[in-house]
Amino acid sequence: MSSHVLTPNTEAAILARVIESDPSPITGDVARCLLSMRLPPADEERVNELSAKARAGSLGENEAQELDSYLHIAAFGSDAVPGAKASQEFGS
């Protein structure tokens, strides 16, 4: 994986290892497909809500874990496609 740090057994980390286990390079079509994936609007709103709470210092433990899950998925996108920019993960 690239410079992102994923917890070893999050769903995103496991999926990244599955993809990396294939020695074949990712084709352009696959890379474009992975990078075109976006969170549904309701999930984007939830990420924004959790991020605001984190910045305010009012994020609960379960909410922190939920936000971490979203961040792991964002990291997966850039880890799975070499050269991907972090800003592409959530459609920014």
MARKOLKE-38265 format. One record per residue (C-alpha): residue in one letter; z, y, x. Coordinates in nm, 3 decimals, padded with zeros to 5 digits, always signed. Layout:
BEGIN
+--------+---------+---------+---------+
! residu !      up !   north !    east !
+--------+---------+---------+---------+
!      A !       Z !       Y !       X !
...
+--------+---------+---------+---------+
//
This chain:
BEGIN
+--------+---------+---------+---------+
! residu !      up !   north !    east !
+--------+---------+---------+---------+
!      M ! +00.000 ! +00.000 ! +00.000 !
!      S ! -00.036 ! +00.362 ! +00.103 !
!      S ! +00.238 ! +00.616 ! +00.165 !
!      H ! +00.404 ! +00.567 ! -00.174 !
!      V ! +00.727 ! +00.372 ! -00.186 !
!      L ! +00.756 ! +00.129 ! -00.475 !
!      T ! +01.066 ! -00.069 ! -00.555 !
!      P ! +00.972 ! -00.423 ! -00.443 !
!      N ! +00.973 ! -00.588 ! -00.785 !
!      T ! +00.872 ! -00.322 ! -01.035 !
!      E ! +00.578 ! -00.420 ! -01.253 !
!      A ! +00.360 ! -00.170 ! -01.067 !
!      A ! +00.458 ! -00.306 ! -00.725 !
!      I ! +00.393 ! -00.664 ! -00.832 !
!      L ! +00.054 ! -00.572 ! -00.976 !
!      A ! -00.036 ! -00.381 ! -00.658 !
!      R ! +00.047 ! -00.691 ! -00.451 !
!      V ! -00.170 ! -00.906 ! -00.680 !
!      I ! -00.463 ! -00.671 ! -00.630 !
!      E ! -00.401 ! -00.648 ! -00.255 !
!      S ! -00.393 ! -01.027 ! -00.224 !
!      D ! -00.770 ! -01.033 ! -00.281 !
!      P ! -00.934 ! -00.956 ! +00.055 !
!      S ! -01.247 ! -00.820 ! -00.117 !
!      P ! -01.275 ! -00.442 ! -00.116 !
!      I ! -01.237 ! -00.267 ! -00.451 !
!      T ! -01.580 ! -00.170 ! -00.580 !
!      G ! -01.664 ! +00.184 ! -00.679 !
!      D ! -01.677 ! +00.084 ! -01.046 !
!      V ! -01.330 ! -00.070 ! -01.031 !
!      A ! -01.191 ! +00.233 ! -00.847 !
!      R ! -01.341 ! +00.471 ! -01.105 !
!      C ! -01.198 ! +00.259 ! -01.385 !
!      L ! -00.848 ! +00.259 ! -01.233 !
!      L ! -00.860 ! +00.633 ! -01.169 !
!      S ! -00.988 ! +00.710 ! -01.519 !
!      M ! -00.684 ! +00.550 ! -01.684 !
!      R ! -00.456 ! +00.804 ! -01.850 !
!      L ! -00.127 ! +00.791 ! -02.030 !
!      P ! -00.146 ! +00.829 ! -02.405 !
!      P ! -00.034 ! +01.176 ! -02.521 !
!      A ! +00.302 ! +01.047 ! -02.648 !
!      D ! +00.378 ! +00.903 ! -02.303 !
!      E ! +00.272 ! +01.225 ! -02.130 !
!      E ! +00.512 ! +01.415 ! -02.358 !
!      R ! +00.790 ! +01.170 ! -02.271 !
!      V ! +00.727 ! +01.210 ! -01.897 !
!      N ! +00.743 ! +01.588 ! -01.937 !
!      E ! +01.066 ! +01.561 ! -02.137 !
!      L ! +01.228 ! +01.330 ! -01.883 !
!      S ! +01.112 ! +01.547 ! -01.594 !
!      A ! +01.260 ! +01.857 ! -01.755 !
!      K ! +01.592 ! +01.679 ! -01.804 !
!      A ! +01.584 ! +01.563 ! -01.442 !
!      R ! +01.524 ! +01.918 ! -01.320 !
!      A ! +01.814 ! +02.037 ! -01.539 !
!      G ! +02.041 ! +01.765 ! -01.402 !
!      S ! +02.100 ! +01.614 ! -01.747 !
!      L ! +01.909 ! +01.287 ! -01.710 !
!      G ! +02.107 ! +00.979 ! -01.811 !
!      E ! +02.095 ! +00.651 ! -01.619 !
!      N ! +01.862 ! +00.477 ! -01.868 !
!      E ! +01.638 ! +00.783 ! -01.877 !
!      A ! +01.626 ! +00.789 ! -01.497 !
!      Q ! +01.513 ! +00.427 ! -01.497 !
!      E ! +01.249 ! +00.509 ! -01.759 !
!      L ! +01.119 ! +00.802 ! -01.553 !
!      D ! +01.114 ! +00.580 ! -01.244 !
!      S ! +00.896 ! +00.333 ! -01.434 !
!      Y ! +00.645 ! +00.606 ! -01.516 !
!      L ! +00.648 ! +00.721 ! -01.153 !
!      H ! +00.592 ! +00.364 ! -01.031 !
!      I ! +00.284 ! +00.340 ! -01.249 !
!      A ! +00.158 ! +00.672 ! -01.112 !
!      A ! +00.214 ! +00.548 ! -00.758 !
!      F ! +00.035 ! +00.222 ! -00.840 !
!      G ! -00.284 ! +00.410 ! -00.926 !
!      S ! -00.302 ! +00.582 ! -00.591 !
!      D ! -00.188 ! +00.271 ! -00.403 !
!      A ! -00.450 ! +00.052 ! -00.566 !
!      V ! -00.735 ! +00.290 ! -00.484 !
!      P ! -00.743 ! +00.411 ! -00.125 !
!      G ! -00.788 ! +00.787 ! -00.106 !
!      A ! -00.677 ! +00.849 ! -00.465 !
!      K ! -00.500 ! +01.176 ! -00.526 !
!      A ! -00.159 ! +01.169 ! -00.694 !
!      S ! -00.269 ! +01.442 ! -00.934 !
!      Q ! -00.522 ! +01.207 ! -01.092 !
!      E ! -00.268 ! +00.954 ! -01.216 !
!      F ! -00.155 ! +01.139 ! -01.528 !
!      G ! -00.478 ! +01.321 ! -01.589 !
!      S ! -00.373 ! +01.646 ! -01.424 !
+--------+---------+---------+---------+
//
